[in-house]
Amino acid sequence: MPATPCPGPCTSTRAAGHLLCQTCWHELPESTRRKLGKRGAVGMKRVRSLHDQLRAGKALRDIRID
């Protein structure tokens, strides 16, 4: 299985099933990581919000998820 690039600002790869590489994941605020880890009806909305903020160039430490 080919490595998947991390969508974060690094040049690393992420593991299958992970949103970001471990380095980028741990740069997110704890509350953001906790919300992204929850499943449910709004789970995909949260993931889209993460990716939108990454594409906008927002710093990992400043990313907030509702």
Secondary structure, 3 states (H helix, E strand, C coil): CCCEECCCCCCCEECCCCCCCHHHHHHCCHHHHHHHHCCCCCHHHHHHHHHHHHHCCCCHHHCCCC
